[in-house]
Amino acid sequence: MTRYYDDHIIEDIELRIDIIDVISETVNLTRRGNRYWGICPFHAEKTPSFSVSTEKKMFYCFGCHTGGNMFSFVMKRDGVDFKEAVQILAAKAGVKIVTAERKKDDKKTGVLNINQAAVEFYQQYLHGEYGKAAREYLAKRQISGQSIDQFKLGMAPNGWDGLEKHLLKKGFSHDEVQLSGLIKRNENRNSYYDVFRNRLMFPIFNSGGDIIGFGGRVLDEALPKYLNTAETDIFAKRRNLYGLHQGREHIRQANEAILVEGYMDCIMLHQAGVKNAVASLGTAFTTEQARLLVRYAENVLILFDGDEAGQRETLKAIEVLGGQGIKIYVTILPEGMDPDDFLNQYGKEEFSEYIKNNRISHIEYKIDRYLRLVPELDIQNKIKMINLVKGDIASLKSELEKDYHIKDLARKLMIEENIIYREFKPSGRYSEKESISRNKTEIIRDNKKCGDYAIEEKIMAAILEDDKNLNKIKNSIGLDFFTHSELGALVDYYDKLSGEILNRQQELKIWAIEQSLDGILARINFLVGEEYLNEIQINNFIQDVKRQKSEFFWQDISGELNNLNNNGDFNALLRFILDFDTALNNFQEGGKM
């Protein structure tokens, strides 16, 4: 396959786009440990066997054995070749590919460029002569200069067409700017006007770092208090979260996202070092936003405002997150306070201590809230309470967790535990014992499916992981021992490469795609770094191969001697002795023939 891209184009794309984001456009992924799992899009299955590693930037299906990197995925998903996959992902990443002919930017790229120009305009205005009121407001809210820069906060002027004129001077047309949602047309006057005027501006990033929209807050009592960019081709409130771009790596590291309501709450938490915080975009928390969080973490802590409205939204968010199989926790702030208020009043240390001491599961939260609201804990309210959390408790995977919450419920409702247990007695086709047995079977099947690697595959992973392993194996037994032809082809090509190990691994990935070996390479890469083989095991493998080669060597000698005995002459015997001496020396030097 002829390559048309620069040497570093693949690396640039992989740096700018997360493989999780690419695959999540098609597959609903759930994090388990350090990998993400979902239903494979390339074959029919009910139990997820499709795994993605963001660290290795690769995916692999343990069911149909399809695998590769993000380019392989796009090729298989869209039915395109490697060149087209590179073009698709380069456009998504904003990476320019130098070719003889280059098409003009599409509408999406145009809107992104306009948004970037608007951010720069708003930032200049904030730091200029007329941004004093906004700067004073931010200082009053204790927003630091570093946070202002990190979140690219700005200020929209009070005039009707300041941004419009600026963007037209930049070379954008009215039609292009209108697509961004930053200006609107006044049909009566046959003119355009700025949507955001006299507002503190909060750029909204997608997870990849592109500015896709804006939120604007008034500094006075005007209404509406907050205003967002109208939905465009690249922006929808329900599909994005504020702060996700700045916080996604911290969310992964913590394996938890802290969900807050407002822009200021999110910024203040990041400023205080709580960098795994995200906020909904001035709307009720949505299923699409929940799916975004599931890509990055297995746990969510809901930290909404302490007033009644905030607690109602907490319940709604619990219901949305509950459908995504993610563990949900809640911290209730003091009445009338939001995270921003709490941090400003008490500081970071007190805030962290409060979160730690007041963190409860979503089940405990629902029970406690219901008990606070009911006027009397009579039999009907007790039944309602049990039914309210019955589904939540039953859906827990851990029997210990189920037991804990049933006992907690019994204590708070002042009911004997055995009565609560009877309410949870399975009524379907499987008894409790059968259900446990089936769960164990599924776990065993998953472990076998995801860990049943052949020894040659583990050796290949060891070779890719460390050049010491490559050199040790190569010098001891050579590299021609692989019985799997695809592994032999991979190791043969890899051995011919030169340079740093990461560069060689990247070159191997590209070559594997071109040779349709990306599936087996992805499978092997899932082993790299997992320490499946230690030094003793590698030495044992080398000795096993030497033993096998010794057996094959003497079998060949025996066969040749038998042939000479039956059909040979003196000259043939002499040639055999000379060849045998050379072969024996090579074999004794390291088992290589």
VOVEX-647900 format. One record per residue (C-alpha): x, y, z; residue number from 1. Coordinates in nm, 3 decimals. Layout:
BEGIN
{{X; Y; Z}; NUM} ...
This chain:
BEGIN
{{0.000; 0.000; 0.000}; 1} {{0.143; 0.337; -0.102}; 2} {{0.153; 0.589; 0.181}; 3} {{0.055; 0.942; 0.105}; 4} {{0.094; 1.095; 0.454}; 5} {{0.385; 1.248; 0.645}; 6} {{0.583; 1.023; 0.880}; 7} {{0.428; 1.174; 1.194}; 8} {{0.068; 1.205; 1.074}; 9} {{-0.050; 0.891; 1.255}; 10} {{0.116; 0.998; 1.579}; 11} {{-0.035; 1.348; 1.554}; 12} {{-0.385; 1.206; 1.508}; 13} {{-0.349; 0.961; 1.797}; 14} {{-0.228; 1.243; 2.022}; 15} {{-0.531; 1.457; 1.943}; 16} {{-0.805; 1.193; 1.942}; 17} {{-0.880; 0.933; 2.207}; 18} {{-0.963; 0.589; 2.069}; 19} {{-1.245; 0.573; 2.326}; 20} {{-1.410; 0.875; 2.166}; 21} {{-1.384; 0.724; 1.817}; 22} {{-1.525; 0.385; 1.912}; 23} {{-1.792; 0.529; 2.142}; 24} {{-1.955; 0.687; 1.838}; 25} {{-2.063; 0.333; 1.750}; 26} {{-2.028; 0.120; 2.063}; 27} {{-2.171; 0.188; 2.409}; 28} {{-1.861; 0.131; 2.624}; 29} {{-1.845; 0.066; 2.997}; 30} {{-1.526; 0.088; 3.198}; 31} {{-1.415; -0.221; 3.391}; 32} {{-1.075; -0.182; 3.553}; 33} {{-0.831; -0.027; 3.308}; 34} {{-1.026; -0.134; 2.999}; 35} {{-1.357; -0.052; 2.837}; 36} {{-1.607; -0.315; 2.725}; 37} {{-1.907; -0.326; 2.495}; 38} {{-2.107; -0.534; 2.249}; 39} {{-1.894; -0.602; 1.942}; 40} {{-2.020; -0.415; 1.632}; 41} {{-1.862; -0.670; 1.399}; 42} {{-2.048; -0.985; 1.507}; 43} {{-2.369; -1.078; 1.687}; 44} {{-2.327; -1.132; 2.061}; 45} {{-2.514; -1.077; 2.386}; 46} {{-2.228; -1.081; 2.637}; 47} {{-1.974; -0.800; 2.579}; 48} {{-1.644; -0.938; 2.451}; 49} {{-1.527; -0.622; 2.271}; 50} {{-1.248; -0.456; 2.470}; 51} {{-1.072; -0.121; 2.426}; 52} {{-0.750; -0.009; 2.592}; 53} {{-0.695; 0.366; 2.594}; 54} {{-0.339; 0.312; 2.721}; 55} {{-0.247; 0.087; 2.428}; 56} {{-0.473; 0.279; 2.186}; 57} {{-0.609; -0.049; 2.052}; 58} {{-0.926; -0.260; 2.054}; 59} {{-0.981; -0.634; 2.036}; 60} {{-1.286; -0.860; 2.031}; 61} {{-1.231; -1.187; 2.215}; 62} {{-1.532; -1.329; 2.033}; 63} {{-1.463; -1.271; 1.663}; 64} {{-1.089; -1.183; 1.703}; 65} {{-1.125; -0.852; 1.521}; 66} {{-0.881; -0.590; 1.647}; 67} {{-0.650; -0.302; 1.570}; 68} {{-0.618; 0.069; 1.640}; 69} {{-0.858; 0.355; 1.570}; 70} {{-0.769; 0.348; 1.199}; 71} {{-0.850; -0.022; 1.178}; 72} {{-1.181; 0.045; 1.352}; 73} {{-1.284; 0.316; 1.107}; 74} {{-1.180; 0.096; 0.813}; 75} {{-1.397; -0.190; 0.935}; 76} {{-1.685; 0.029; 1.051}; 77} {{-1.709; 0.246; 0.739}; 78} {{-1.582; -0.001; 0.481}; 79} {{-1.297; 0.226; 0.373}; 80} {{-0.928; 0.168; 0.305}; 81} {{-0.642; 0.286; 0.521}; 82} {{-0.591; 0.608; 0.328}; 83} {{-0.957; 0.704; 0.367}; 84} {{-0.952; 0.615; 0.738}; 85} {{-0.652; 0.846; 0.788}; 86} {{-0.839; 1.124; 0.605}; 87} {{-1.151; 1.077; 0.818}; 88} {{-0.962; 1.082; 1.148}; 89} {{-0.729; 1.363; 1.039}; 90} {{-1.033; 1.580; 0.968}; 91} {{-1.176; 1.489; 1.309}; 92} {{-0.847; 1.572; 1.480}; 93} {{-0.787; 1.893; 1.287}; 94} {{-0.464; 1.754; 1.143}; 95} {{-0.371; 1.874; 0.796}; 96} {{-0.262; 1.617; 0.543}; 97} {{-0.028; 1.754; 0.280}; 98} {{-0.141; 1.628; -0.063}; 99} {{-0.125; 1.756; -0.419}; 100} {{-0.485; 1.872; -0.398}; 101} {{-0.661; 1.981; -0.081}; 102} {{-1.033; 2.031; -0.049}; 103} {{-1.169; 2.337; 0.131}; 104} {{-1.266; 2.303; 0.496}; 105} {{-1.615; 2.167; 0.543}; 106} {{-1.885; 2.345; 0.741}; 107} {{-1.784; 2.180; 1.066}; 108} {{-1.424; 2.296; 1.042}; 109} {{-1.547; 2.643; 0.946}; 110} {{-1.763; 2.668; 1.259}; 111} {{-1.474; 2.550; 1.477}; 112} {{-1.253; 2.820; 1.327}; 113} {{-1.519; 3.084; 1.392}; 114} {{-1.558; 2.970; 1.753}; 115} {{-1.183; 2.993; 1.805}; 116} {{-1.180; 3.347; 1.665}; 117} {{-1.475; 3.437; 1.891}; 118} {{-1.290; 3.306; 2.199}; 119} {{-0.992; 3.526; 2.120}; 120} {{-1.225; 3.826; 2.073}; 121} {{-1.402; 3.766; 2.407}; 122} {{-1.069; 3.716; 2.587}; 123} {{-0.929; 4.042; 2.452}; 124} {{-1.241; 4.228; 2.559}; 125} {{-1.227; 4.079; 2.911}; 126} {{-0.867; 4.192; 2.959}; 127} {{-0.922; 4.529; 2.791}; 128} {{-1.054; 4.866; 2.908}; 129} {{-1.422; 4.766; 2.900}; 130} {{-1.380; 4.432; 3.077}; 131} {{-1.326; 4.583; 3.421}; 132} {{-1.672; 4.490; 3.555}; 133} {{-1.629; 4.129; 3.446}; 134} {{-1.280; 4.110; 3.599}; 135} {{-1.415; 4.247; 3.927}; 136} {{-1.697; 3.992; 3.923}; 137} {{-1.450; 3.705; 3.870}; 138} {{-1.227; 3.838; 4.147}; 139} {{-1.528; 3.854; 4.379}; 140} {{-1.605; 3.490; 4.294}; 141} {{-1.235; 3.414; 4.367}; 142} {{-1.165; 3.283; 4.016}; 143} {{-0.789; 3.298; 3.961}; 144} {{-0.610; 3.422; 3.652}; 145} {{-0.485; 3.070; 3.589}; 146} {{-0.842; 2.938; 3.584}; 147} {{-0.949; 3.220; 3.353}; 148} {{-0.679; 3.114; 3.109}; 149} {{-0.738; 2.740; 3.149}; 150} {{-1.110; 2.766; 3.073}; 151} {{-1.057; 3.056; 2.827}; 152} {{-1.315; 3.281; 2.994}; 153} {{-1.405; 3.604; 2.818}; 154} {{-1.653; 3.889; 2.801}; 155} {{-1.902; 3.979; 2.529}; 156} {{-1.938; 4.355; 2.471}; 157} {{-2.269; 4.531; 2.525}; 158} {{-2.304; 4.644; 2.163}; 159} {{-2.523; 4.474; 1.904}; 160} {{-2.261; 4.388; 1.644}; 161} {{-1.912; 4.391; 1.798}; 162} {{-1.843; 4.023; 1.736}; 163} {{-2.012; 4.029; 1.395}; 164} {{-1.785; 4.306; 1.268}; 165} {{-1.477; 4.136; 1.414}; 166} {{-1.551; 3.806; 1.241}; 167} {{-1.630; 3.971; 0.909}; 168} {{-1.291; 4.147; 0.926}; 169} {{-1.138; 3.803; 0.983}; 170} {{-1.274; 3.696; 0.646}; 171} {{-1.577; 3.494; 0.754}; 172} {{-1.908; 3.547; 0.575}; 173} {{-2.246; 3.619; 0.735}; 174} {{-2.368; 3.274; 0.634}; 175} {{-2.070; 3.102; 0.794}; 176} {{-2.099; 3.299; 1.119}; 177} {{-2.473; 3.238; 1.135}; 178} {{-2.408; 2.861; 1.122}; 179} {{-2.206; 2.894; 1.444}; 180} {{-2.506; 3.033; 1.632}; 181} {{-2.313; 3.344; 1.740}; 182} {{-2.521; 3.590; 1.535}; 183} {{-2.884; 3.602; 1.424}; 184} {{-3.057; 3.775; 1.139}; 185} {{-3.312; 4.053; 1.202}; 186} {{-3.556; 4.001; 0.915}; 187} {{-3.736; 4.333; 0.974}; 188} {{-3.418; 4.540; 0.949}; 189} {{-3.236; 4.308; 0.707}; 190} {{-2.935; 4.302; 0.939}; 191} {{-2.755; 4.076; 1.186}; 192} {{-2.694; 4.106; 1.561}; 193} {{-2.475; 3.933; 1.821}; 194} {{-2.651; 3.665; 2.026}; 195} {{-2.427; 3.718; 2.332}; 196} {{-2.415; 4.076; 2.461}; 197} {{-2.279; 4.204; 2.794}; 198} {{-2.221; 3.854; 2.924}; 199} {{-1.937; 3.667; 3.089}; 200} {{-1.848; 3.399; 2.833}; 201} {{-1.774; 3.034; 2.904}; 202} {{-1.641; 2.847; 2.597}; 203} {{-1.765; 2.488; 2.581}; 204} {{-1.512; 2.227; 2.467}; 205} {{-1.578; 1.880; 2.338}; 206} {{-1.367; 1.601; 2.488}; 207} {{-1.107; 1.646; 2.214}; 208} {{-1.049; 2.013; 2.294}; 209} {{-1.246; 2.179; 2.011}; 210} {{-1.458; 2.478; 2.108}; 211} {{-1.807; 2.376; 1.998}; 212} {{-2.026; 2.635; 2.170}; 213} {{-2.061; 2.897; 2.443}; 214} {{-2.245; 2.970; 2.763}; 215} {{-2.299; 3.332; 2.867}; 216} {{-2.387; 3.473; 3.213}; 217} {{-2.521; 3.820; 3.282}; 218} {{-2.346; 4.041; 3.537}; 219} {{-2.664; 4.223; 3.636}; 220} {{-3.025; 4.117; 3.697}; 221} {{-3.117; 4.076; 3.331}; 222} {{-3.289; 3.762; 3.211}; 223} {{-3.219; 3.497; 3.112}; 224} {{-2.940; 3.463; 3.366}; 225} {{-2.763; 3.202; 3.151}; 226} {{-2.773; 3.165; 2.774}; 227} {{-2.622; 2.886; 2.564}; 228} {{-2.537; 2.855; 2.197}; 229} {{-2.837; 2.724; 2.008}; 230} {{-2.798; 2.372; 1.873}; 231} {{-2.574; 2.355; 1.567}; 232} {{-2.422; 2.080; 1.354}; 233} {{-2.145; 2.043; 1.613}; 234} {{-2.310; 2.145; 1.940}; 235} {{-2.591; 1.991; 2.144}; 236} {{-2.618; 2.055; 2.519}; 237} {{-2.748; 1.707; 2.590}; 238} {{-2.437; 1.543; 2.439}; 239} {{-2.164; 1.742; 2.612}; 240} {{-2.033; 1.817; 2.961}; 241} {{-1.858; 2.131; 3.078}; 242} {{-1.504; 2.066; 3.201}; 243} {{-1.473; 1.720; 3.044}; 244} {{-1.186; 1.825; 2.818}; 245} {{-0.990; 1.970; 3.109}; 246} {{-1.076; 1.685; 3.344}; 247} {{-1.103; 1.363; 3.144}; 248} {{-0.755; 1.230; 3.225}; 249} {{-0.806; 1.309; 3.593}; 250} {{-1.142; 1.129; 3.579}; 251} {{-0.970; 0.822; 3.434}; 252} {{-0.698; 0.830; 3.698}; 253} {{-0.950; 0.864; 3.981}; 254} {{-1.194; 0.625; 3.811}; 255} {{-1.459; 0.870; 3.924}; 256} {{-1.628; 1.186; 3.797}; 257} {{-1.774; 1.451; 4.026}; 258} {{-2.091; 1.587; 3.869}; 259} {{-2.190; 1.946; 3.957}; 260} {{-2.457; 2.179; 3.823}; 261} {{-2.286; 2.501; 3.719}; 262} {{-1.988; 2.638; 3.529}; 263} {{-1.857; 2.820; 3.835}; 264} {{-1.886; 2.508; 4.051}; 265} {{-1.679; 2.313; 3.800}; 266} {{-1.414; 2.582; 3.764}; 267} {{-1.380; 2.628; 4.141}; 268} {{-1.336; 2.255; 4.197}; 269} {{-1.063; 2.238; 3.931}; 270} {{-0.901; 2.545; 4.086}; 271} {{-0.902; 2.372; 4.425}; 272} {{-0.728; 2.069; 4.277}; 273} {{-1.042; 1.857; 4.236}; 274} {{-0.984; 1.820; 3.865}; 275} {{-1.221; 1.529; 3.796}; 276} {{-1.526; 1.760; 3.809}; 277} {{-1.770; 1.817; 3.522}; 278} {{-2.096; 2.009; 3.492}; 279} {{-2.414; 1.967; 3.294}; 280} {{-2.488; 2.252; 3.056}; 281} {{-2.777; 2.432; 3.219}; 282} {{-3.021; 2.155; 3.142}; 283} {{-3.146; 1.838; 3.307}; 284} {{-2.880; 1.565; 3.309}; 285} {{-2.928; 1.345; 3.004}; 286} {{-2.869; 0.985; 2.900}; 287} {{-2.617; 1.104; 2.642}; 288} {{-2.419; 1.283; 2.914}; 289} {{-2.431; 0.972; 3.132}; 290} {{-2.289; 0.764; 2.847}; 291} {{-2.008; 1.016; 2.815}; 292} {{-1.911; 0.962; 3.178}; 293} {{-1.924; 0.583; 3.149}; 294} {{-1.647; 0.604; 2.889}; 295} {{-1.407; 0.743; 3.147}; 296} {{-1.499; 0.607; 3.489}; 297} {{-1.686; 0.340; 3.683}; 298} {{-1.801; 0.579; 3.957}; 299} {{-1.986; 0.911; 3.972}; 300} {{-2.028; 1.139; 4.274}; 301} {{-2.325; 1.374; 4.239}; 302} {{-2.259; 1.708; 4.410}; 303} {{-2.555; 1.931; 4.328}; 304} {{-2.676; 2.237; 4.516}; 305} {{-2.803; 2.181; 4.870}; 306} {{-3.144; 2.344; 4.812}; 307} {{-3.461; 2.153; 4.727}; 308} {{-3.428; 2.219; 4.354}; 309} {{-3.076; 2.076; 4.357}; 310} {{-3.191; 1.766; 4.542}; 311} {{-3.474; 1.706; 4.296}; 312} {{-3.219; 1.722; 4.013}; 313} {{-3.000; 1.479; 4.209}; 314} {{-3.280; 1.222; 4.204}; 315} {{-3.329; 1.271; 3.831}; 316} {{-2.955; 1.229; 3.767}; 317} {{-2.956; 0.909; 3.974}; 318} {{-3.230; 0.762; 3.756}; 319} {{-3.042; 0.852; 3.437}; 320} {{-2.708; 0.715; 3.560}; 321} {{-2.873; 0.403; 3.698}; 322} {{-2.947; 0.284; 3.347}; 323} {{-2.576; 0.291; 3.254}; 324} {{-2.443; 0.037; 3.504}; 325} {{-2.223; 0.291; 3.682}; 326} {{-2.175; 0.315; 4.061}; 327} {{-2.343; 0.628; 4.195}; 328} {{-2.262; 0.822; 4.510}; 329} {{-2.411; 1.143; 4.649}; 330} {{-2.292; 1.415; 4.884}; 331} {{-2.555; 1.657; 5.017}; 332} {{-2.425; 2.008; 5.076}; 333} {{-2.564; 2.227; 5.356}; 334} {{-2.897; 2.391; 5.277}; 335} {{-2.866; 2.682; 5.038}; 336} {{-2.503; 2.615; 4.943}; 337} {{-2.346; 2.505; 4.616}; 338} {{-1.988; 2.373; 4.575}; 339} {{-1.866; 2.718; 4.475}; 340} {{-2.011; 2.875; 4.792}; 341} {{-1.868; 2.601; 5.012}; 342} {{-1.518; 2.632; 4.873}; 343} {{-1.517; 3.010; 4.902}; 344} {{-1.642; 2.999; 5.262}; 345} {{-1.451; 2.703; 5.406}; 346} {{-1.158; 2.634; 5.171}; 347} {{-1.020; 2.328; 4.998}; 348} {{-0.924; 2.117; 5.303}; 349} {{-1.261; 2.159; 5.475}; 350} {{-1.435; 2.085; 5.145}; 351} {{-1.240; 1.760; 5.091}; 352} {{-1.307; 1.651; 5.448}; 353} {{-1.678; 1.724; 5.411}; 354} {{-1.702; 1.520; 5.090}; 355} {{-1.518; 1.231; 5.252}; 356} {{-1.740; 1.223; 5.562}; 357} {{-2.075; 1.280; 5.389}; 358} {{-2.043; 1.054; 5.087}; 359} {{-2.322; 0.795; 5.062}; 360} {{-2.446; 0.553; 4.797}; 361} {{-2.740; 0.654; 4.579}; 362} {{-2.950; 0.387; 4.751}; 363} {{-2.882; 0.536; 5.094}; 364} {{-2.959; 0.879; 4.951}; 365} {{-3.297; 0.769; 4.815}; 366} {{-3.389; 0.602; 5.143}; 367} {{-3.284; 0.901; 5.356}; 368} {{-3.458; 1.151; 5.131}; 369} {{-3.782; 0.958; 5.129}; 370} {{-3.776; 0.924; 5.507}; 371} {{-3.729; 1.300; 5.544}; 372} {{-4.024; 1.375; 5.318}; 373} {{-4.288; 1.131; 5.446}; 374} {{-4.501; 1.271; 5.730}; 375} {{-4.552; 0.928; 5.890}; 376} {{-4.372; 0.595; 5.850}; 377} {{-4.684; 0.380; 5.829}; 378} {{-4.714; 0.043; 5.657}; 379} {{-4.804; 0.194; 5.318}; 380} {{-4.504; 0.427; 5.320}; 381} {{-4.281; 0.137; 5.422}; 382} {{-4.404; -0.064; 5.124}; 383} {{-4.346; 0.236; 4.895}; 384} {{-3.996; 0.277; 5.035}; 385} {{-3.909; -0.088; 4.971}; 386} {{-4.043; -0.071; 4.615}; 387} {{-3.857; 0.255; 4.557}; 388} {{-3.514; 0.095; 4.611}; 389} {{-3.592; -0.268; 4.534}; 390} {{-3.470; -0.243; 4.174}; 391} {{-3.155; -0.055; 4.277}; 392} {{-3.058; -0.316; 4.535}; 393} {{-3.144; -0.612; 4.311}; 394} {{-2.925; -0.473; 4.033}; 395} {{-2.613; -0.470; 4.253}; 396} {{-2.355; -0.727; 4.143}; 397} {{-2.208; -0.781; 4.488}; 398} {{-2.399; -1.002; 4.729}; 399} {{-2.222; -0.822; 5.016}; 400} {{-2.357; -0.488; 4.895}; 401} {{-2.707; -0.631; 4.863}; 402} {{-2.689; -0.766; 5.215}; 403} {{-2.562; -0.432; 5.351}; 404} {{-2.843; -0.231; 5.194}; 405} {{-3.116; -0.477; 5.292}; 406} {{-2.999; -0.464; 5.654}; 407} {{-2.977; -0.083; 5.636}; 408} {{-3.328; -0.065; 5.493}; 409} {{-3.463; -0.299; 5.761}; 410} {{-3.305; -0.089; 6.037}; 411} {{-3.436; 0.243; 5.903}; 412} {{-3.786; 0.107; 5.840}; 413} {{-3.784; -0.080; 6.172}; 414} {{-3.875; -0.408; 6.002}; 415} {{-3.722; -0.751; 6.061}; 416} {{-3.453; -0.837; 5.809}; 417} {{-3.609; -1.167; 5.705}; 418} {{-3.923; -0.983; 5.592}; 419} {{-3.715; -0.754; 5.368}; 420} {{-3.528; -1.056; 5.231}; 421} {{-3.858; -1.219; 5.135}; 422} {{-3.945; -0.910; 4.934}; 423} {{-3.626; -0.968; 4.734}; 424} {{-3.685; -1.339; 4.675}; 425} {{-3.638; -1.414; 4.301}; 426} {{-3.967; -1.473; 4.123}; 427} {{-3.831; -1.550; 3.778}; 428} {{-3.723; -1.877; 3.620}; 429} {{-3.398; -1.894; 3.819}; 430} {{-3.368; -1.950; 4.190}; 431} {{-3.116; -1.749; 4.393}; 432} {{-2.876; -2.046; 4.392}; 433} {{-2.910; -2.089; 4.016}; 434} {{-2.859; -1.715; 3.965}; 435} {{-2.532; -1.723; 4.160}; 436} {{-2.420; -2.030; 3.963}; 437} {{-2.493; -1.855; 3.633}; 438} {{-2.302; -1.544; 3.740}; 439} {{-1.998; -1.759; 3.830}; 440} {{-2.019; -1.935; 3.494}; 441} {{-2.020; -1.602; 3.311}; 442} {{-1.718; -1.486; 3.510}; 443} {{-1.530; -1.807; 3.433}; 444} {{-1.618; -1.775; 3.065}; 445} {{-1.496; -1.416; 3.058}; 446} {{-1.171; -1.508; 3.233}; 447} {{-1.104; -1.791; 2.989}; 448} {{-1.201; -1.581; 2.691}; 449} {{-0.979; -1.293; 2.794}; 450} {{-0.684; -1.489; 2.927}; 451} {{-0.653; -1.799; 2.711}; 452} {{-0.336; -1.698; 2.528}; 453} {{-0.101; -1.946; 2.365}; 454} {{0.262; -1.952; 2.479}; 455} {{0.380; -1.820; 2.142}; 456} {{0.151; -1.518; 2.180}; 457} {{0.295; -1.448; 2.524}; 458} {{0.648; -1.475; 2.385}; 459} {{0.559; -1.232; 2.106}; 460} {{0.426; -0.989; 2.368}; 461} {{0.751; -1.022; 2.564}; 462} {{0.950; -0.946; 2.247}; 463} {{0.747; -0.630; 2.179}; 464} {{0.767; -0.519; 2.540}; 465} {{1.144; -0.517; 2.587}; 466} {{1.442; -0.533; 2.347}; 467} {{1.625; -0.739; 2.610}; 468} {{1.371; -1.014; 2.558}; 469} {{1.401; -0.982; 2.180}; 470} {{1.779; -1.007; 2.185}; 471} {{1.786; -1.287; 2.441}; 472} {{1.541; -1.503; 2.246}; 473} {{1.695; -1.420; 1.909}; 474} {{2.049; -1.500; 2.025}; 475} {{1.941; -1.821; 2.196}; 476} {{1.701; -1.987; 1.953}; 477} {{1.654; -1.747; 1.663}; 478} {{1.311; -1.616; 1.559}; 479} {{1.202; -1.894; 1.322}; 480} {{1.035; -2.107; 1.590}; 481} {{0.685; -1.957; 1.555}; 482} {{0.441; -2.218; 1.429}; 483} {{0.175; -1.947; 1.377}; 484} {{0.255; -1.792; 1.037}; 485} {{0.104; -1.454; 1.129}; 486} {{0.323; -1.427; 1.438}; 487} {{0.623; -1.527; 1.228}; 488} {{0.549; -1.250; 0.978}; 489} {{0.511; -0.990; 1.256}; 490} {{0.833; -1.080; 1.434}; 491} {{1.027; -1.101; 1.106}; 492} {{0.921; -0.748; 1.006}; 493} {{0.972; -0.610; 1.357}; 494} {{1.326; -0.753; 1.374}; 495} {{1.423; -0.564; 1.058}; 496} {{1.319; -0.225; 1.198}; 497} {{1.563; 0.014; 1.362}; 498} {{1.531; 0.308; 1.597}; 499} {{1.360; 0.365; 1.931}; 500} {{1.126; 0.091; 2.053}; 501} {{0.815; 0.315; 2.051}; 502} {{0.883; 0.422; 1.693}; 503} {{0.931; 0.059; 1.587}; 504} {{0.609; -0.044; 1.759}; 505} {{0.423; 0.236; 1.579}; 506} {{0.574; 0.132; 1.245}; 507} {{0.471; -0.229; 1.312}; 508} {{0.110; -0.120; 1.379}; 509} {{0.090; 0.062; 1.047}; 510} {{0.249; -0.228; 0.858}; 511} {{0.013; -0.473; 1.031}; 512} {{-0.289; -0.276; 0.906}; 513} {{-0.154; -0.284; 0.553}; 514} {{-0.098; -0.662; 0.576}; 515} {{-0.434; -0.731; 0.746}; 516} {{-0.248; -0.846; 1.058}; 517} {{-0.389; -0.574; 1.284}; 518} {{-0.625; -0.816; 1.459}; 519} {{-0.357; -1.055; 1.582}; 520} {{-0.128; -0.763; 1.670}; 521} {{-0.404; -0.602; 1.879}; 522} {{-0.453; -0.932; 2.062}; 523} {{-0.078; -0.947; 2.135}; 524} {{-0.063; -0.581; 2.241}; 525} {{-0.327; -0.644; 2.504}; 526} {{-0.065; -0.865; 2.672}; 527} {{0.221; -0.612; 2.656}; 528} {{0.291; -0.469; 3.001}; 529} {{0.072; -0.723; 3.179}; 530} {{0.370; -0.936; 3.293}; 531} {{0.226; -1.262; 3.166}; 532} {{0.578; -1.408; 3.141}; 533} {{0.865; -1.355; 3.383}; 534} {{1.233; -1.420; 3.316}; 535} {{1.216; -1.780; 3.443}; 536} {{0.923; -1.859; 3.215}; 537} {{1.104; -1.710; 2.916}; 538} {{1.414; -1.920; 3.000}; 539} {{1.197; -2.230; 3.027}; 540} {{1.046; -2.157; 2.688}; 541} {{1.392; -2.116; 2.534}; 542} {{1.499; -2.453; 2.680}; 543} {{1.180; -2.618; 2.550}; 544} {{1.244; -2.485; 2.199}; 545} {{1.607; -2.598; 2.215}; 546} {{1.492; -2.945; 2.318}; 547} {{1.242; -2.959; 2.033}; 548} {{1.502; -2.837; 1.786}; 549} {{1.747; -3.097; 1.916}; 550} {{1.491; -3.371; 1.861}; 551} {{1.415; -3.246; 1.509}; 552} {{1.788; -3.212; 1.436}; 553} {{1.871; -3.572; 1.528}; 554} {{1.558; -3.700; 1.358}; 555} {{1.676; -3.534; 1.037}; 556} {{2.026; -3.682; 1.081}; 557} {{1.883; -4.027; 1.142}; 558} {{1.666; -4.001; 0.835}; 559} {{1.954; -3.887; 0.619}; 560} {{2.178; -4.169; 0.745}; 561} {{1.911; -4.425; 0.663}; 562} {{1.884; -4.278; 0.316}; 563} {{2.262; -4.294; 0.266}; 564} {{2.273; -4.649; 0.391}; 565} {{2.021; -4.752; 0.130}; 566} {{2.111; -4.528; -0.166}; 567} {{2.430; -4.334; -0.099}; 568} {{2.786; -4.352; -0.234}; 569} {{3.122; -4.229; -0.102}; 570} {{3.086; -3.871; -0.238}; 571} {{2.737; -3.837; -0.092}; 572} {{2.867; -3.962; 0.244}; 573} {{3.155; -3.710; 0.233}; 574} {{2.918; -3.420; 0.161}; 575} {{2.696; -3.536; 0.445}; 576} {{2.989; -3.540; 0.691}; 577} {{3.093; -3.186; 0.592}; 578} {{2.735; -3.053; 0.610}; 579} {{2.679; -3.232; 0.939}; 580} {{2.990; -3.074; 1.095}; 581} {{2.872; -2.723; 0.996}; 582} {{2.515; -2.786; 1.114}; 583} {{2.632; -2.931; 1.445}; 584} {{2.855; -2.630; 1.516}; 585} {{2.565; -2.390; 1.445}; 586} {{2.329; -2.592; 1.661}; 587} {{2.572; -2.607; 1.954}; 588} {{2.623; -2.230; 1.940}; 589} {{2.260; -2.164; 2.026}; 590} {{2.023; -2.415; 1.881}; 591} {{1.995; -2.223; 1.551}; 592} {{2.006; -2.410; 1.225}; 593} 
